[in-house]
Amino acid sequence: MPLSSHAQTHRGTVRKINEDAFLELPQLGIWVVADGMGGHAAGDVASQLVIDTIQQAVEHCTMDQLDIDTLKNALQESNQKLQRMSETQFSGNVVGSTVVVLWVNDNHYSLLWVGDSRGYLLRDNKLQQITKDHSQVNDMVDEGILRKEEAESHPLANVITRAVGVDAKLDVDVITEELKLGDVLLLCSDGLNKEVSDIEIEKALQPGNIIDAGMALMHASLVRNARDNVTCIIVKNNLAESSAIYDNDDATIPVFT
């Protein structure tokens, strides 16, 4: 399948440390964004541990050996490691991370997630948020207490209800759908959607060049004085025929700051 991807991360204009981390394994059809929990101990350590654990679980797999259970087990292992780290190195303080994983295989995509890092799909120039935030405000929207348009600015907007490393039992949500030619998938930490609206994200992704789109999204968040770390990965199912899973015309250019 002719996939191309572009990833970048930035600490933003306020935070001193980048607690986001990401993983690109295009040869396996796997991309991951993890966001260490701000305000807790070692968020940068937590997000990188999640990334490293997933990479170690899949890097020796063939495409035929990979499945949803492999990825879920890696997240469960990450959860256990972070809980042990909390007890042994951080005096019981929470060491946690949100995560969103994209796996593309056999003309289908799967999203696995915990927390409020998001997965979007752009299809026929229409953007849809595929993941559902595990957050206090999202629960309030579901219960009819809060309107969706009020959620981002609500005082409880930063309160999440699930994260890797927080509870002994980790509940991972999974969605698998058909992938069509021309589809564009976006993974991001909440530092992006805090600053850039879904309408703006949709417009940025429409031109087709994922490097330009990624740069536009990052620029939009930074000029608004990005209050949080910002990470995004864009994956495109190219219309052009190709035998390679990776298209060098949209080669990945990570930006670290």
C-alpha positions as a Markdown table, in Angstrom:
| # | Residue | x | y | z |
|---|---|---|---|---|
| 1 | Met | 0.0 | 0.0 | 0.0 |
| 2 | Pro | 1.5 | 3.4 | -1.0 |
| 3 | Leu | 1.6 | 5.2 | 2.3 |
| 4 | Ser | 3.6 | 8.4 | 3.1 |
| 5 | Ser | 4.0 | 10.1 | 6.4 |
| 6 | His | 5.3 | 13.2 | 8.1 |
| 7 | Ala | 5.9 | 13.8 | 11.8 |
| 8 | Gln | 7.0 | 16.7 | 13.9 |
| 9 | Thr | 7.0 | 17.7 | 17.5 |
| 10 | His | 7.6 | 21.0 | 19.4 |
| 11 | Arg | 7.7 | 21.9 | 23.0 |
| 12 | Gly | 5.5 | 25.0 | 22.4 |
| 13 | Thr | 6.1 | 28.5 | 23.6 |
| 14 | Val | 5.4 | 28.0 | 27.3 |
| 15 | Arg | 6.6 | 24.6 | 28.5 |
| 16 | Lys | 10.3 | 24.2 | 29.2 |
| 17 | Ile | 10.3 | 20.4 | 28.5 |
| 18 | Asn | 8.7 | 18.5 | 25.6 |
| 19 | Glu | 6.7 | 15.7 | 27.3 |
| 20 | Asp | 5.4 | 14.4 | 23.9 |
| 21 | Ala | 7.0 | 11.6 | 22.0 |
| 22 | Phe | 6.2 | 9.9 | 18.7 |
| 23 | Leu | 7.1 | 6.7 | 16.8 |
| 24 | Glu | 7.2 | 6.1 | 13.0 |
| 25 | Leu | 7.5 | 2.6 | 11.7 |
| 26 | Pro | 6.2 | 2.9 | 8.1 |
| 27 | Gln | 7.6 | -0.5 | 7.1 |
| 28 | Leu | 5.2 | -2.0 | 9.6 |
| 29 | Gly | 2.4 | 0.5 | 9.1 |
| 30 | Ile | 2.6 | 1.8 | 12.6 |
| 31 | Trp | 2.6 | 5.3 | 13.9 |
| 32 | Val | 2.2 | 6.5 | 17.6 |
| 33 | Val | 1.8 | 9.7 | 19.5 |
| 34 | Ala | 2.2 | 9.8 | 23.3 |
| 35 | Asp | 1.7 | 12.7 | 25.6 |
| 36 | Gly | 3.2 | 12.6 | 29.1 |
| 37 | Met | 0.8 | 14.0 | 31.7 |
| 38 | Gly | 1.7 | 17.6 | 32.4 |
| 39 | Gly | 1.8 | 18.5 | 36.1 |
| 40 | His | 2.8 | 14.9 | 37.1 |
| 41 | Ala | 6.2 | 13.4 | 37.7 |
| 42 | Ala | 8.4 | 12.7 | 34.7 |
| 43 | Gly | 5.8 | 13.1 | 31.9 |
| 44 | Asp | 8.7 | 13.0 | 29.3 |
| 45 | Val | 9.9 | 9.8 | 30.8 |
| 46 | Ala | 6.4 | 8.3 | 30.7 |
| 47 | Ser | 5.7 | 9.1 | 27.1 |
| 48 | Gln | 9.1 | 7.9 | 25.9 |
| 49 | Leu | 8.6 | 4.6 | 27.9 |
| 50 | Val | 5.3 | 4.0 | 26.1 |
| 51 | Ile | 7.0 | 4.6 | 22.7 |
| 52 | Asp | 10.0 | 2.4 | 23.5 |
| 53 | Thr | 7.8 | -0.4 | 24.7 |
| 54 | Ile | 5.7 | -0.4 | 21.6 |
| 55 | Gln | 8.7 | -0.3 | 19.4 |
| 56 | Gln | 10.4 | -3.2 | 21.2 |
| 57 | Ala | 7.2 | -5.2 | 20.9 |
| 58 | Val | 6.8 | -4.8 | 17.2 |
| 59 | Glu | 10.2 | -4.1 | 15.6 |
| 60 | His | 11.1 | -7.8 | 15.1 |
| 61 | Cys | 7.6 | -8.7 | 13.8 |
| 62 | Thr | 6.8 | -9.3 | 10.2 |
| 63 | Met | 3.6 | -7.8 | 8.8 |
| 64 | Asp | 2.0 | -11.2 | 9.0 |
| 65 | Gln | 2.9 | -11.5 | 12.7 |
| 66 | Leu | 1.4 | -8.1 | 13.8 |
| 67 | Asp | -2.1 | -7.9 | 15.1 |
| 68 | Ile | -4.2 | -5.8 | 17.4 |
| 69 | Asp | -3.4 | -8.0 | 20.4 |
| 70 | Thr | 0.3 | -7.4 | 19.9 |
| 71 | Leu | -0.3 | -3.6 | 20.2 |
| 72 | Lys | -2.7 | -3.9 | 23.1 |
| 73 | Asn | -0.3 | -6.1 | 25.0 |
| 74 | Ala | 2.4 | -3.5 | 24.5 |
| 75 | Leu | 0.2 | -0.9 | 26.0 |
| 76 | Gln | -0.6 | -3.1 | 28.9 |
| 77 | Glu | 3.1 | -3.7 | 29.4 |
| 78 | Ser | 3.7 | 0.0 | 29.3 |
| 79 | Asn | 1.0 | 0.4 | 32.0 |
| 80 | Gln | 2.7 | -2.1 | 34.3 |
| 81 | Lys | 6.1 | -0.5 | 33.8 |
| 82 | Leu | 4.9 | 2.9 | 34.6 |
| 83 | Gln | 3.1 | 1.7 | 37.7 |
| 84 | Arg | 6.3 | 0.0 | 38.9 |
| 85 | Met | 8.3 | 3.2 | 38.1 |
| 86 | Ser | 5.8 | 5.3 | 40.1 |
| 87 | Glu | 6.4 | 3.1 | 43.2 |
| 88 | Thr | 10.1 | 2.6 | 42.9 |
| 89 | Gln | 11.3 | 6.0 | 41.6 |
| 90 | Phe | 8.7 | 8.6 | 42.2 |
| 91 | Ser | 7.3 | 7.8 | 45.7 |
| 92 | Gly | 4.0 | 6.7 | 44.4 |
| 93 | Asn | 3.3 | 9.9 | 42.4 |
| 94 | Val | 1.5 | 9.3 | 39.1 |
| 95 | Val | 3.7 | 8.7 | 36.1 |
| 96 | Gly | 1.4 | 8.6 | 33.1 |
| 97 | Ser | 0.9 | 9.2 | 29.4 |
| 98 | Thr | -1.9 | 9.4 | 26.9 |
| 99 | Val | -1.4 | 7.5 | 23.6 |
| 100 | Val | -2.9 | 7.0 | 20.2 |
| 101 | Val | -1.6 | 4.3 | 17.9 |
| 102 | Leu | -2.3 | 3.9 | 14.2 |
| 103 | Trp | -1.8 | 0.6 | 12.5 |
| 104 | Val | -2.5 | 0.2 | 8.7 |
| 105 | Asn | -2.8 | -3.3 | 7.3 |
| 106 | Asp | -4.6 | -5.0 | 4.4 |
| 107 | Asn | -6.5 | -1.9 | 3.3 |
| 108 | His | -7.7 | -1.2 | 6.8 |
| 109 | Tyr | -6.6 | 1.1 | 9.5 |
| 110 | Ser | -6.9 | 0.6 | 13.3 |
| 111 | Leu | -6.7 | 3.2 | 16.0 |
| 112 | Leu | -6.0 | 2.3 | 19.6 |
| 113 | Trp | -6.0 | 5.0 | 22.2 |
| 114 | Val | -6.1 | 5.9 | 25.9 |
| 115 | Gly | -6.7 | 9.5 | 27.0 |
| 116 | Asp | -7.2 | 12.6 | 24.8 |
| 117 | Ser | -4.5 | 12.2 | 22.1 |
| 118 | Arg | -6.5 | 12.1 | 18.9 |
| 119 | Gly | -6.9 | 10.4 | 15.6 |
| 120 | Tyr | -8.6 | 12.1 | 12.7 |
| 121 | Leu | -9.6 | 11.0 | 9.2 |
| 122 | Leu | -9.8 | 13.3 | 6.2 |
| 123 | Arg | -11.8 | 11.6 | 3.5 |
| 124 | Asp | -13.2 | 13.4 | 0.4 |
| 125 | Asn | -12.0 | 16.7 | 2.0 |
| 126 | Lys | -14.2 | 16.1 | 5.0 |
| 127 | Leu | -12.5 | 15.8 | 8.5 |
| 128 | Gln | -13.8 | 13.4 | 11.1 |
| 129 | Gln | -12.5 | 12.8 | 14.6 |
| 130 | Ile | -12.3 | 9.0 | 14.9 |
| 131 | Thr | -11.1 | 8.7 | 18.5 |
| 132 | Lys | -13.3 | 9.8 | 21.4 |
| 133 | Asp | -11.5 | 11.7 | 24.1 |
| 134 | His | -11.3 | 10.0 | 27.5 |
| 135 | Ser | -11.8 | 13.3 | 29.4 |
| 136 | Gln | -14.1 | 14.9 | 32.0 |
| 137 | Val | -15.5 | 17.4 | 29.6 |
| 138 | Asn | -16.3 | 14.8 | 26.9 |
| 139 | Asp | -18.2 | 12.8 | 29.5 |
| 140 | Met | -20.1 | 16.0 | 30.3 |
| 141 | Val | -20.9 | 16.5 | 26.6 |
| 142 | Asp | -22.2 | 12.9 | 26.4 |
| 143 | Glu | -24.4 | 13.5 | 29.5 |
| 144 | Gly | -25.8 | 16.7 | 28.0 |
| 145 | Ile | -24.3 | 18.9 | 30.7 |
| 146 | Leu | -22.0 | 20.7 | 28.3 |
| 147 | Arg | -22.2 | 21.7 | 24.7 |
| 148 | Lys | -19.4 | 20.4 | 22.5 |
| 149 | Glu | -18.3 | 23.9 | 21.4 |
| 150 | Glu | -17.8 | 24.8 | 25.1 |
| 151 | Ala | -15.6 | 21.8 | 25.9 |
| 152 | Glu | -12.2 | 23.2 | 24.8 |
| 153 | Ser | -12.5 | 26.4 | 26.9 |
| 154 | His | -14.0 | 24.7 | 30.0 |
| 155 | Pro | -12.0 | 24.8 | 33.3 |
| 156 | Leu | -12.0 | 21.0 | 33.3 |
| 157 | Ala | -10.7 | 20.7 | 29.8 |
| 158 | Asn | -7.3 | 19.3 | 30.9 |
| 159 | Val | -8.8 | 16.6 | 33.2 |
| 160 | Ile | -8.6 | 13.2 | 31.5 |
| 161 | Thr | -10.3 | 10.0 | 32.7 |
| 162 | Arg | -7.9 | 7.4 | 31.3 |
| 163 | Ala | -4.1 | 7.3 | 30.9 |
| 164 | Val | -1.4 | 4.7 | 30.6 |
| 165 | Gly | 0.2 | 4.2 | 34.1 |
| 166 | Val | -2.6 | 5.5 | 36.2 |
| 167 | Asp | -4.7 | 2.4 | 37.1 |
| 168 | Ala | -3.8 | -1.2 | 37.5 |
| 169 | Lys | -6.3 | -2.1 | 34.8 |
| 170 | Leu | -5.8 | -0.4 | 31.5 |
| 171 | Asp | -8.9 | 0.0 | 29.2 |
| 172 | Val | -7.8 | 0.5 | 25.6 |
| 173 | Asp | -10.3 | 1.6 | 22.9 |
| 174 | Val | -9.9 | 0.2 | 19.4 |
| 175 | Ile | -11.6 | 1.1 | 16.1 |
| 176 | Thr | -10.9 | -0.7 | 12.8 |
| 177 | Glu | -12.2 | 0.6 | 9.5 |
| 178 | Glu | -11.6 | 0.4 | 5.8 |
| 179 | Leu | -8.9 | 2.6 | 4.3 |
| 180 | Lys | -9.6 | 4.2 | 1.0 |
| 181 | Leu | -7.4 | 5.8 | -1.6 |
| 182 | Gly | -6.8 | 9.4 | -0.9 |
| 183 | Asp | -7.5 | 9.1 | 2.8 |
| 184 | Val | -5.4 | 11.2 | 5.2 |
| 185 | Leu | -5.0 | 10.2 | 8.9 |
| 186 | Leu | -3.8 | 12.6 | 11.5 |
| 187 | Leu | -2.5 | 11.7 | 15.0 |
| 188 | Cys | -1.9 | 14.5 | 17.4 |
| 189 | Ser | -1.4 | 15.4 | 21.0 |
| 190 | Asp | -4.0 | 17.8 | 22.6 |
| 191 | Gly | -1.5 | 20.6 | 22.2 |
| 192 | Leu | -2.6 | 20.9 | 18.6 |
| 193 | Asn | -6.4 | 20.8 | 19.0 |
| 194 | Lys | -6.2 | 23.2 | 21.9 |
| 195 | Glu | -4.9 | 25.9 | 19.5 |
| 196 | Val | -6.2 | 24.8 | 16.1 |
| 197 | Ser | -9.9 | 24.1 | 15.4 |
| 198 | Asp | -11.2 | 21.1 | 13.5 |
| 199 | Ile | -12.3 | 23.4 | 10.7 |
| 200 | Glu | -8.7 | 24.8 | 10.4 |
| 201 | Ile | -7.3 | 21.3 | 10.6 |
| 202 | Glu | -9.6 | 20.2 | 7.7 |
| 203 | Lys | -8.4 | 23.2 | 5.6 |
| 204 | Ala | -4.7 | 22.5 | 6.3 |
| 205 | Leu | -5.0 | 18.9 | 5.3 |
| 206 | Gln | -6.9 | 19.4 | 2.0 |
| 207 | Pro | -4.1 | 20.6 | -0.3 |
| 208 | Gly | -2.6 | 17.1 | -0.4 |
| 209 | Asn | 1.1 | 17.7 | 0.4 |
| 210 | Ile | 1.5 | 16.3 | 3.9 |
| 211 | Ile | 4.8 | 18.2 | 4.7 |
| 212 | Asp | 3.1 | 21.5 | 3.9 |
| 213 | Ala | 0.1 | 20.5 | 5.9 |
| 214 | Gly | 2.2 | 19.5 | 8.9 |
| 215 | Met | 4.1 | 22.7 | 8.8 |
| 216 | Ala | 0.9 | 24.7 | 8.5 |
| 217 | Leu | -0.6 | 23.0 | 11.5 |
| 218 | Met | 2.5 | 23.5 | 13.6 |
| 219 | His | 2.9 | 27.2 | 12.5 |
| 220 | Ala | -0.8 | 27.8 | 13.4 |
| 221 | Ser | -0.4 | 26.5 | 16.9 |
| 222 | Leu | 2.9 | 28.3 | 17.6 |
| 223 | Val | 1.7 | 31.7 | 16.4 |
| 224 | Arg | -1.1 | 31.4 | 18.9 |
| 225 | Asn | 1.6 | 30.9 | 21.6 |
| 226 | Ala | 1.1 | 27.2 | 22.0 |
| 227 | Arg | 0.5 | 26.6 | 25.7 |
| 228 | Asp | 1.3 | 22.9 | 25.5 |
| 229 | Asn | 3.7 | 20.6 | 23.6 |
| 230 | Val | 2.5 | 20.0 | 20.1 |
| 231 | Thr | 3.0 | 16.8 | 18.1 |
| 232 | Cys | 1.3 | 15.6 | 14.9 |
| 233 | Ile | 1.8 | 12.8 | 12.5 |
| 234 | Ile | 0.1 | 12.8 | 9.1 |
| 235 | Val | -0.2 | 9.6 | 7.1 |
| 236 | Lys | -1.6 | 9.6 | 3.5 |
| 237 | Asn | -2.8 | 6.8 | 1.4 |
| 238 | Asn | -1.5 | 8.1 | -1.9 |
| 239 | Leu | -3.6 | 8.0 | -5.1 |
| 240 | Ala | -0.5 | 7.3 | -7.2 |
| 241 | Glu | 0.3 | 3.6 | -7.7 |
| 242 | Ser | 3.4 | 2.5 | -5.9 |
| 243 | Ser | 4.9 | -0.8 | -4.8 |
| 244 | Ala | 6.6 | 0.8 | -1.8 |
| 245 | Ile | 4.9 | 1.5 | 1.6 |
| 246 | Tyr | 6.9 | 4.7 | 1.9 |
| 247 | Asp | 6.8 | 7.5 | -0.7 |
| 248 | Asn | 10.0 | 9.6 | -0.6 |
| 249 | Asp | 8.1 | 12.5 | -2.2 |
| 250 | Asp | 6.7 | 13.1 | 1.2 |
| 251 | Ala | 9.7 | 12.0 | 3.2 |
| 252 | Thr | 9.5 | 12.5 | 6.9 |
| 253 | Ile | 11.2 | 15.6 | 8.4 |
| 254 | Pro | 11.0 | 15.5 | 12.2 |
| 255 | Val | 11.4 | 18.8 | 13.9 |
| 256 | Phe | 12.8 | 18.7 | 17.5 |
| 257 | Thr | 12.9 | 21.7 | 19.7 |
